[in-house]
């Protein structure tokens, strides 16, 4: 069986009982956790790639921790531009911490070293990796065994994704980040990030990457740089199910609140397959 883990992002919890953009972020996170517990409890762990809360309030982190306590598998909590670093670290044992107090760390798995990065700038929604954080990353990659592969996680993408409003608040030190990882690109199996609230997949140089919708609100798909408004949406939330073996890494994006009709491809006994498909009753 392949190694499995879960990718969650942009949960944006507010204080208990509050809605956000007309949605209940706690109820939606609860639904994601219930679905993971029911269908994906054999996963090794979950990674939440930042924006755990919407305003970084202590009560919101307590709300997040209470929700995640129901998850049957361990999890790693990262920070995004809506988080507050010190409050997060005080509230969540699942948040890694490096020697400089940033929310960074690693986890060794049978399929490589998983590296979790802190791209939070508490003065801006854009991402930041200062010299200390970049130094930690450089040292971490350099210290790994020569043949070890890496899976990297961060909140902000280190390159433009084409959604102009989000590209304006991507990682500011994209060139510096690229320079640090340059000697290791062939060993990075995948880059996971959050922030953009969109299902996007591709390659960064030759590094495969993926991101997905958050568990509350989304960013509307708009590539026009002249668009007058930066729009959010109520598109369905999702979480990712990642399967890794020695040869392949596969990312499934699951719309866990989808209620569309499920039906067998094969017709009932005695029914012609063509008739079944052509005359299938609309819901």
C-alpha positions as CSV (number, residue, x, y, z in Angstrom):
1,X,0.0,0.0,0.0
2,X,1.3,3.5,-0.7
3,X,2.1,5.9,2.1
4,X,-0.9,8.3,2.6
5,X,-1.3,11.7,4.2
6,X,-3.9,14.4,4.2
7,X,-3.4,18.0,3.0
8,X,-5.7,20.7,4.5
9,X,-5.4,24.4,4.1
10,X,-6.9,27.8,4.9
11,X,-9.3,26.8,7.6
12,X,-9.7,30.4,8.6
13,X,-11.4,29.7,12.0
14,X,-12.9,32.7,13.8
15,X,-14.0,32.7,17.5
16,X,-16.6,30.0,18.4
17,X,-20.1,30.7,17.0
18,X,-19.0,33.3,14.5
19,X,-19.6,33.0,10.8
20,X,-17.2,34.2,8.1
21,X,-18.4,35.5,4.7
22,X,-21.8,33.9,5.5
23,X,-20.2,30.5,6.2
24,X,-19.4,28.7,9.5
25,X,-15.7,27.8,9.3
26,X,-15.8,25.6,12.4
27,X,-18.7,23.5,11.1
28,X,-17.0,23.1,7.7
29,X,-13.7,22.1,9.4
30,X,-15.7,19.6,11.6
31,X,-17.2,18.2,8.4
32,X,-13.8,17.7,6.8
33,X,-12.5,16.0,9.9
34,X,-15.5,13.7,10.1
35,X,-15.0,12.8,6.5
36,X,-11.3,12.1,7.0
37,X,-12.0,10.0,10.1
38,X,-14.6,8.0,8.2
39,X,-12.8,7.4,4.9
40,X,-9.1,8.3,5.4
41,X,-8.2,7.2,8.9
42,X,-5.4,5.0,7.6
43,X,-3.4,8.2,6.6
44,X,-0.2,8.7,8.5
45,X,-0.9,12.3,9.4
46,X,-2.4,15.6,8.1
47,X,-0.7,18.8,7.2
48,X,-2.5,22.1,7.5
49,X,-0.7,24.7,5.4
50,X,-1.6,27.9,7.2
51,X,-4.3,30.4,7.7
52,X,-5.5,28.3,10.6
53,X,-7.4,31.3,11.9
54,X,-8.8,34.5,10.2
55,X,-7.6,37.1,12.7
56,X,-5.0,35.3,14.8
57,X,-7.0,35.5,18.1
58,X,-6.2,33.2,21.0
59,X,-9.8,32.1,21.2
60,X,-9.8,31.2,17.5
61,X,-6.7,29.0,18.0
62,X,-8.5,27.3,20.9
63,X,-11.4,26.8,18.5
64,X,-9.1,25.3,15.9
65,X,-7.4,23.0,18.5
66,X,-10.7,21.8,19.8
67,X,-11.9,20.9,16.3
68,X,-8.6,19.2,15.4
69,X,-8.7,17.1,18.6
70,X,-11.4,15.0,17.0
71,X,-9.1,14.0,14.1
72,X,-8.0,10.4,14.5
73,X,-4.6,10.9,13.0
74,X,-1.7,13.3,14.0
75,X,-1.4,16.6,12.3
76,X,1.1,19.4,11.7
77,X,-0.1,23.0,11.9
78,X,1.6,25.7,9.8
79,X,1.1,29.5,9.7
80,X,-0.1,31.7,6.9
81,X,-0.7,35.4,6.5
82,X,-3.8,35.5,8.7
83,X,-2.1,33.9,11.6
84,X,-0.1,35.2,14.6
85,X,3.1,33.3,15.2
86,X,3.5,33.6,19.0
87,X,-0.2,33.0,19.7
88,X,-0.2,30.0,17.4
89,X,2.9,28.5,19.0
90,X,1.5,29.1,22.5
91,X,-1.8,27.4,21.6
92,X,-0.8,24.5,19.4
93,X,1.6,21.7,20.2
94,X,1.1,20.5,16.6
95,X,3.0,23.6,15.3
96,X,6.7,23.0,14.7
97,X,9.2,25.4,16.1
98,X,12.8,26.1,15.0
99,X,15.6,27.5,17.1
100,X,14.7,31.0,16.1
101,X,11.1,30.8,17.1
102,X,9.7,30.4,13.6
103,X,7.0,27.8,12.8
104,X,9.4,25.5,10.9
105,X,10.3,21.9,11.2
106,X,10.8,18.5,9.6
107,X,9.3,15.0,9.7
108,X,11.2,12.0,8.5
109,X,9.0,9.5,6.6
110,X,9.7,6.4,4.5
111,X,9.4,8.5,1.4
112,X,11.8,11.4,2.3
113,X,12.1,14.3,4.6
114,X,9.0,16.5,4.9
115,X,10.0,20.1,5.4
116,X,7.5,22.7,6.8
117,X,8.3,26.4,6.2
118,X,7.1,29.6,7.9
119,X,6.3,32.3,5.3
120,X,4.4,34.7,7.6
121,X,5.0,38.4,7.6
122,X,2.8,39.9,10.3
123,X,2.9,43.3,8.6
124,X,1.7,42.2,5.2
125,X,-0.4,39.5,3.5
126,X,2.5,38.8,1.2
127,X,4.8,36.0,2.1
128,X,8.3,36.4,3.6
129,X,11.3,34.3,4.3
130,X,13.9,36.3,6.1
131,X,17.6,35.5,6.2
132,X,17.1,33.3,9.3
133,X,14.4,31.3,7.8
134,X,16.2,30.8,4.5
135,X,19.4,29.9,6.5
136,X,17.4,27.3,8.4
137,X,16.1,25.8,5.1
138,X,19.6,25.8,3.6
139,X,21.1,24.0,6.6
140,X,18.2,21.5,6.8
141,X,18.6,20.5,3.1
142,X,22.4,20.4,3.3
143,X,22.3,18.2,6.4
144,X,20.1,15.5,4.8
145,X,21.7,12.3,3.6
146,X,22.9,12.7,0.0
147,X,20.2,10.4,-1.5
148,X,17.3,11.6,0.7
149,X,14.4,13.1,-1.2
150,X,12.3,16.0,0.1
151,X,8.6,17.0,0.2
152,X,8.2,20.7,0.9
153,X,5.3,22.6,2.5
154,X,4.7,26.3,2.7
155,X,1.8,28.7,2.8
156,X,2.7,31.2,0.1
157,X,3.6,30.1,-3.4
158,X,7.1,31.1,-4.4
159,X,6.1,31.9,-8.0
160,X,3.1,33.5,-9.8
161,X,0.0,31.3,-10.3
162,X,-1.7,33.6,-12.8
163,X,-4.4,34.9,-10.3
164,X,-3.2,38.4,-10.3
165,X,-4.6,39.5,-6.9
166,X,-2.9,36.5,-5.2
167,X,0.3,36.9,-7.2
168,X,0.6,40.4,-5.7
169,X,0.8,38.8,-2.2
170,X,2.9,35.7,-3.0
171,X,6.4,35.1,-1.5
172,X,8.4,38.3,-1.7
173,X,11.8,36.4,-1.6
174,X,11.0,34.2,-4.6
175,X,14.5,34.6,-6.0
176,X,16.3,34.0,-2.7
177,X,14.1,30.9,-2.1
178,X,14.9,29.6,-5.6
179,X,18.6,30.1,-5.0
180,X,18.5,28.1,-1.7
181,X,16.7,25.1,-3.2
182,X,18.6,25.1,-6.5
183,X,21.1,22.4,-5.5
184,X,18.3,20.1,-4.3
185,X,15.6,20.6,-7.0
186,X,16.1,17.1,-8.4
187,X,15.4,15.7,-4.9
188,X,12.3,17.6,-4.2
189,X,9.4,15.3,-5.0
190,X,6.6,17.8,-4.5
191,X,5.8,21.3,-3.3
192,X,2.5,21.8,-1.4
193,X,1.2,25.2,-0.5
194,X,-2.1,27.0,0.4
195,X,-3.0,30.7,0.3
196,X,-4.6,30.9,-3.1
197,X,-7.8,28.9,-2.2
198,X,-7.8,27.3,-5.7
199,X,-7.2,23.8,-7.1
200,X,-4.0,24.4,-9.0
201,X,-1.4,21.8,-10.2
202,X,1.7,22.0,-12.3
203,X,5.4,22.3,-12.0
204,X,7.7,25.0,-10.5
205,X,10.7,24.6,-12.7
206,X,10.7,20.8,-12.7
207,X,9.3,20.5,-9.2
208,X,5.7,19.2,-9.2
209,X,3.4,21.3,-7.1
210,X,-0.2,21.4,-5.9
211,X,-2.6,23.5,-3.9
212,X,-6.3,23.3,-3.3
213,X,-9.4,25.0,-2.0
214,X,-9.7,25.9,1.6
215,X,-12.3,24.5,4.0
216,X,-14.3,27.8,4.2
217,X,-14.4,30.4,1.4
218,X,-12.5,30.4,-1.9
219,X,-10.8,32.8,-4.3
220,X,-12.8,33.2,-7.5
221,X,-11.0,32.2,-10.7
222,X,-9.9,35.4,-12.4
223,X,-6.8,35.7,-14.6
224,X,-7.5,39.2,-16.0
225,X,-5.0,41.6,-14.5
226,X,-7.4,44.5,-15.2
227,X,-10.2,43.0,-13.2
228,X,-11.7,45.7,-11.0
229,X,-12.5,43.5,-8.0
230,X,-10.7,40.7,-6.1
231,X,-13.6,38.2,-5.5
232,X,-14.2,35.5,-3.0
233,X,-16.7,32.7,-3.6
234,X,-18.7,29.9,-2.0
235,X,-17.2,27.2,-4.3
236,X,-17.1,23.8,-2.6
237,X,-14.4,23.2,0.0
238,X,-11.9,20.4,-0.3
239,X,-9.1,18.5,1.3
240,X,-6.3,16.6,-0.4
241,X,-5.5,12.9,-0.1
242,X,-1.8,12.2,-1.1
243,X,-0.5,8.7,-2.0
244,X,3.2,8.1,-2.3
245,X,5.2,5.1,-3.3
246,X,8.8,4.7,-4.6
247,X,7.8,5.8,-8.1
248,X,4.8,8.0,-7.9
249,X,3.2,10.8,-5.9
250,X,-0.6,11.2,-6.5
251,X,-2.7,14.1,-5.2
252,X,-6.5,13.7,-5.0
253,X,-8.6,16.8,-4.2
254,X,-11.8,15.7,-2.5
255,X,-14.9,18.0,-2.3
256,X,-16.0,16.6,1.0
257,X,-19.3,18.5,1.2
258,X,-20.4,17.6,-2.4
259,X,-23.9,16.1,-2.4
260,X,-24.3,15.4,-6.1
261,X,-25.9,12.1,-7.1
262,X,-23.8,8.9,-6.9
263,X,-24.9,6.0,-9.2
264,X,-23.6,2.8,-10.5
265,X,-21.9,2.8,-14.0
266,X,-23.3,-0.6,-14.7
267,X,-27.1,-1.0,-15.3
268,X,-29.3,-3.2,-13.1
269,X,-29.6,-6.8,-14.1
270,X,-31.7,-7.2,-17.3
271,X,-31.4,-3.6,-18.3
272,X,-29.6,-2.7,-21.5
273,X,-26.5,-0.5,-20.9
274,X,-27.3,1.9,-23.7
275,X,-30.9,2.3,-22.5
276,X,-29.7,2.8,-18.9
277,X,-27.3,5.6,-19.9
278,X,-29.7,7.4,-22.2
279,X,-32.8,7.2,-20.0
280,X,-31.2,7.8,-16.7
281,X,-33.6,9.9,-14.7
282,X,-32.5,13.4,-13.8
283,X,-32.3,14.2,-10.1
